[in-house]
Amino acid sequence: MSGGANPGCARCVIEARGLGRVFSHDGAQFRAVHDVSFAVEEGRFVTIVGPSGCGKSTLLLMLAGLEPASEGKCLVDGELLSGPRPNKIGLVFQEPTLLPWLDAAQNIEFPLSLAGEPREARRRRAFELLKLVGLEAFSAHYPHQLSGGMKQRVAIARALAFDPSLLLMDEPFGALDEISRASMRYELLRIWQTAPSGRKTVMFVTHSIPEAIALSDRVVVLSPRPGSVRAAIDIELPRPRTQEMERGAPFLDYADQLRNLLKEAPA
């Protein structure tokens, strides 16, 4: 990932150039995001952290084409982003948002059916993705029959249905208990590292410093609102990552560095 006013790289999947977002309410305006610029190379895992209310989710929605930018622009695979691009961008929210009347396989198939994919092709794709996320034995289970972590794995599989080049994830484990959350970050790494089409470029929003370090090639720290890039820290820990690493000195040093950056952020 590179930064600067005019970022660029040879194999960038996503670039933000001076992105900003201003909201109006009752005649007043407030700025949620200000002058955010970065570029993320293919296959990189980048996490965004920052104080509550700093605009992390707003930034991610702009990168998804779901929230218009007031200033600046975003490019995906070198093309200007002007709206949602489900064939290029997969999106996972904090809540799985599965359709309760569809089973796991049908939930994964749903976006493909909307795009007119033949039934046999979309069924085959759904089972490929269920195998990837380790839920092939639960294909006929409905959301109410799945645990929170299993629901999120189905949501991740659904986000990968079109084999997008970019995966955006907004606090996807925020609703899970701490034990499930710790387990799910390593399950996500397994999925990311073993996907048949190769590692996706991922941008991941979290409040958890250990989660950010465990997952990432780079952690971007946002300032308080209006959110802007305060710092970007490369995480130079070997892969594959393991839960045991979280007790090691290098991991704890990164955690101290990130906590200090967040603590020192101006109010």
C-alpha positions, 0 to 999 in steps of 0.5 A: 500500500502506498500513500500520498496526494496522488497515489499509484502503483503498478498493480493497484486494485483500489486507489483513493485520491483525496476522498472526503464526505460531508453530510448535511442535517437541519441546515448544518454540515459536518465533515465525516472523512477528509482528504483520504488518499492511498493505493492498495496492491493486488493480494494485500490485506489492509486493515483500518482502525480509528476512534469511534465515529471517525468515519471508518464505515463511511470510508468503506461505503465510499470505497464500495460505491454505496456512498457518494464522495463529496470530494476526490475519487476512487478507482478500482482496477484503474476504473473510476468508481461511480456506483456498486460493482458486485462483479469487482467488489464483495462486501461483508457487514457486521451482521451477516444479513442472510435471507432467513427463508433461504438455506446456506447454499441458496443464500450464496446463490442469490446474487448469482440468480439476480445476475441471471446465472444458470441454476447449475452453474450457480449451484456449483459455485455455491458448493465450491465456496461452501467447501472453501469456508468449511461448511459443505456439510451445512449447505441445507441449513437455514440461518437460524440453524447456524452459529454466529461464526457460521453465518459470517462464513456464509456471508463471506462465501456470498461476497466471493460469489462473483470472484471479485478482485476486492473484498471490503469487510466492515467489522464482520466479527464485531457481533461475536463473543471474544472466543469466537471472534479470535477463532474467526480471524484465523479462519478468515486468514485460512480462507484468504490464503487458500482461495483457488483464485488466489488471495483477494485484496482485502480492506477490513475495518475493526476496532480490535488492535489484536485483530488488525495485527493478526490479519494485516500486511498494513494497518491504517490509523485514522484520526478522529472525525473528520477521519484522515490518514494519521499513520500507516504501519507495515506488519512484518510478521511471517505468514501463515499467522497463528494465535500463538504469535499474539503472545510474542514480543513482536506482536505486542510491540505492534500493539503498543505502537498502535495503541499509542497512535490512537491514544495520541490522536487529537480530540 
